[in-house]
């Protein structure tokens, strides 16, 4: 009798785990796919098949470079394993230009610390321009960025294939109270140092 009770309890626990894993928040296949590619698969929010497919295409698995056990454990516990990726030999730091298919132009001065990439710049849509901030990670042949303009009204999730120039990629822009849109982009990197660009703009 006790054996039967233990078996029933185990079965109940297993069923609960399966049910918890099969209850995603996001149903849009396209955005779920892109979230997965951007290392955010635990709580899917997008159901659009096109966006999910783009997210999947932006996904890159790589060998870890962070060897400090404490830092590795912390990043894993924070669900930020993208910062454990394999860093390419070529430095990512520098001045980048992104031309988005929707007609948006983004200039970024990026800095790099291991797999982490961050910086600031400007974005222009037609004759309107504003400052932006960017952060993300590099892993293997993929550069992933999240760019937010000063207005704070949208978020650009960007993935660039940096295996060889000319660089190309995809993006999803999340608009406040207006869903998401997708597109393609072309990117180029200026070999000049970031510091020199900042100095020139300050004069």
Order of alpha helices (4+ residues) and beta strands (2+ residues): alpha-alpha-alpha-alpha-beta-beta-beta-beta-beta-beta-beta-beta-alpha
